[in-house]
């Protein structure tokens, strides 16, 4: 009786394989104990003798199958079990060998002739074979089914992870053109009105696109890179808005390496500028901060984007097209229910958006 493990691309390291081997052996031993108990109660046989016979037959059968399927036969990559007839023949051979060797071990323990147990009665050969075949087949099917189920679960988890990464890439592809078209429209207007500022804006656009190209190859990047991209973006917007836009970026050194999805904060900064600062005659300040809250297992990373503009209510309803909806999508794809996005009035005027992320170990 044996179990399987998933193929190499999904299976764990060698230590996990050893623990799996040990776990299958212990499971087999426990199953044999149940068989021995049933034989002892139903057949009136001595418990210790029934246990020795059952454990010897069961463990020998399990060892032959578990070692045979790895060393002698080519296993199915999905179930790690020999394909088709080879698997059936392996089980039949293992049950037969386990029955013979296990019976000899039991005979040696009790000092009986083969198939003869305590009490002087001759053990029914047919009954012993039926019990061995039934127990061996049931145990083999149990381990086979459990292993295949684990393999399928691993494949489903892998498919979900791939789908989440593809969804993040799609969202990023939607966000990038949106920002780029807005910037190019502003740049076009500046070329005629203020060529030096247009040149300055173009330099920042090139720096931003260079950083974006590097980040596009990954689904996660350090928080430090996210802040650098925000700096390039805000520099672009500062060229367009002039002194009406001021910005502050605050990232503690301890949080620079925290992984986040690319372009997580930029939609919030865009909303702050569009709905908070642009409607305000004097403009205002956009602040982006990172920090933590709580301790131990309750510790979370806080990312705040706030502005000193007119506030969400004064600016009217915020359109979700390329802003809040995308941020929530990205948080849900990466963190599930472990991350939150909240929006609240900023003390002193304006709007504050706060993202709470589970702290990575």
N, C-alpha and C positions, 0 to 999 in steps of 0.2 A: 504494500500500500504506500502511495507516495503522493507528493504534491508537485506543483509546477511553479515556475516563476516566469515573469515577463521577459521578453527578449532584451538583448543587450542595450538597446536604446532607451529602455524604460526601467530595466532592473537596477537595483542598488549596487553598492560596492561589494567587495568580497566578504566583508564582515557581515553584511546583510544576508548573503548566500549561506554563510555558516549558521547564522541564527535561524534562517529558514529551514535548513537541514535539521538542526537541533529541535526546532519547534515541531516539525513533522514527526520526528522520532518520539517526542513526548506525547503528541496527539495519538500516535499509533499505540503506544504503551497504555494510555488511558482507555482507549477503545478496547484493547485486549483485556484490561481489568474488568470491563463491563461484561464481555463475553464469558470470562471465567466466573464472574458472580452469577450470571444466568445459568451456566452449566452446573455450578455448585448447588444452587437452590433447586433447579428443576430436576437435576439428575441425581441428587444426593451424594455427589462426589466430594472428597475432601477439598477444602478451599485452596490450600497451598499447592496441591498437585494440579488442580485445574488451572491455577494461575501460572505455574511453570510451563505447562503444555501450551496454554493460550499465548503467553508472552513469547515463548520460543518460536512458535509457528508464525505468529504475527510479525515479530521484529525481523526474522529471517526473510519473510516474504517482502516486507517493506524495504529492507536493505537491497535485495536483489533488484527490485523495480527501481528504486531511487538511484542506485549506482549504475544499473544497466542502461537506463534511458539516457544517462549523461555520457558514459564511457564507451558504450558499444553501438548505440543507434543514433541516427540523426533526428533530433527532436523537431517538432513543429514549432516555428518561431512564435506562434500565437499562444500555444498552450505549454510549450516545452515538454511535449509528450510525443512519443513516436507516432508517426502517421499511420492510419489505417490498420492493416493486418499486422504490421510489426508491433503496434501497441498491444493488440489483443494477444498475440503470441507471447509477448514479454510477460503479461499478467498471468497467462496460463502456466508458463514455465516457472515463474516466481512462486505461484501458489503451490505447484507440485513440489518444487524443491523445498519450499518453506515447510510444507507438510512433512516431508521425509526427514529433513534435518531437525526440525522442531520436535518431532516425535522422538527421535533418537535422544535429544537433550532431555526431554521429559522422562524417557525411560531410564536414563542414567541417574536422574534425580530420585525417582521413586523405586528404582531397582526392579522394575517390571519388565516383562517381555513386551515387545512392540505391540502397541494398541491395547495393552492390558493395564488397567488402573487399579487403584486400591479397592479392596473388598473381594479380590479374586475373580470378579466377573470379567469376561473378555469384552473389550470395547468393540462396539459395532463399527466396522471399517467404513461401511457406507454412510453411517450417520456422521462419523468424524470428517469424512471427505465433504459431505454436504455442508456441514458447519464451516469448514475451512474455506470452501469455494464461495459460500454466501458472504462470509465476513470479509474475505479478500476482495471480492468484486465490489461490495458496498464501500469498503475503505478506499479502493482505487478510484471509484466514481466520485466519492466525496472530495478527495484531494484534486482530482482532475477538474471538477466543476468549480471548486473554490479558486483554483489557480486561473482558470479561464475567466472567471468573474473579475478577479483582480486585474488581469490583463486588460479586459474591456473597460474597467473603471479608469485605468491609467490612460488608455487611448482617449476616452471621453474627456478626461481632465486636460490632456495634451491638446485635443481639438478645441476645447474652450479657451485655453490659453492662446492658441494661434488665432482664434477668432477675435479675442480681445485685442491682440496686437494689431491685427488687420484693421479693426475698427478704429484704434488710435491713429494709425497711419492715415485712414480716410479722413478722420476729423482734422488732423494736421494739414492734410492736403486742401481741405476746405478753408481753413483759417489762413494759410499762407497767401493764396491769391487775393483774399479779401483785404488783408493788410497791404499787400503790394499794390493793388489797384488804387486804394486810397492815397498811398504815398506818391505814386506816379502822377495822379491827378493834381496833388498839391505841388509836385515838382514842376509840372507843366506850367502851372500858373506863375510860379516863382521865376522861371527862366526869362519871361518877358519883363516882369516887374522888378526883380532884384537878382541879377545874375550871380553876384558873389554869394548870396545866401543859397541860391540854387546849387552852386558848386559845393558849398559846405554840406548841404543836405544830401547831395549825391555821394559824397565821401562817406557819410554815416550810413547811407543805404547799402553801399558796397560792403562795409564792415558787417552790417547786420546780415546781409545775404550770405556772406562767407561763413559766419557763425551758424546760420540756419542750415546751410548745406552740410556742415559737419554733424549737427545734431540730428539731421533727418535720417541718418543711418542707424539710429538707436531708438528704442521705445522709451527709455529712461535716460536721464542725464543728471549730473550733480546739481544741487540747488545753486551752487556758485555759477554754473553756466547759464542757468535760467536768469539769474540776476544780471549777468553780463549782456544777455540778449535784451533784457528790459532796458538796460542803460542805453544800448544802441538805438532801440526803438524810441525811447524818451528824448534822446538827443535829436532824432529826426523830427519828432513833434515839436521840440523846442525851437528848431529852425523855422518851422512854419508859423508857430504861435508867438514867437518872440518872448518878451518879458511876461506875457500873460501866463506862461507855463513855467512852474518851478517844480522840481522833484527831489525826493529824498529816498535813498536806498540804504537799508540797514540789515546786514546779514552777519550774525555772530560767527566767529571762526568755527565754533563747535558744530555748526549746522551746515557748513559749506558742502560737505560730502553727502548730505541726505539725498537719496534718489527721488526724482519727481518726473512726471511725463513732460516732454518738451511742449512749450507754448501753453503751460497751465495757467500762468498768471497774466499773460499778455491780453487776453480778452477782457479781464477785469480792469486792467489799466486803460484799455481802449474805451470801455464804458465810462470810467471816471472822467476821461477827457471829453468824450462826446456828450454825456448827460450832465456832468458836473461843472467842468471848467468852461467849455465853449459857450454855454448860455450865460455865464457870468461875465459882466463887462470887464471887470478887473482880472478875470482869470482866477488862478489859485495854485495850490500845491497838491501834487500827488505824492503820497508816501507809501512805500512798500517795505514791510518789516517781516522778519522771521523771528520766532521765539518758541518757547515750550510752555506747557502747562501740565501740572500734576507730577507725580513721582512713580517710579517703578513701572508696573504693568499698566498703570493708568496714564502714563506720560504720553502726551501727543505733541506733534509739531504744529504750530500755528503760523499761518501765512496771512498777513493782513494787507489789504490794498484800500486806502481811503483817500478822499479828496476833500478840499475845503471849498468846494463849489456850491451850487445852488441846492443840491440835494435831489434825490430821486423824485420826490413828489412835485417839487417845483418844476423840474425838467419834463415831467410827464412820464407815462409808462415806458419802461425800458424794453426795447425790442429784443427778443431772445435769439434772433437769427444767427449771429456769430459771436455771441457773448456767453450769457449765463447758462444757456442750454448746453453749449459745447463743454463748458467747464464741468457741469454735472455729469455729462456723458463720460468724460475722461476719468473723473473720479470714480464713477461706478464701474468702468471697465477695468481699472487697475486695482482699486481697493474694495470694491463691493460696498457693503454697508459700513465699512470701517472708517470712511471719510465723510465729512459734511461740508456744506457751503451755506453760510448764513449772511444775510444782508441787514444792516441796521443803520439808523441815523448816527452820524458822527457827532460827538460832543462839540459844540461850538459851530455846528453847521457842516453840511456835506453828507457824504455817504461812506459807510465802511463795509467792506466785504471781507469775511473771515473764512479761511479754509482750515479745517482741522484734519490732520493726517495721522494715522497710527505710526508711532515711532518704530523705525526699522531696528531689529536687534543688532 
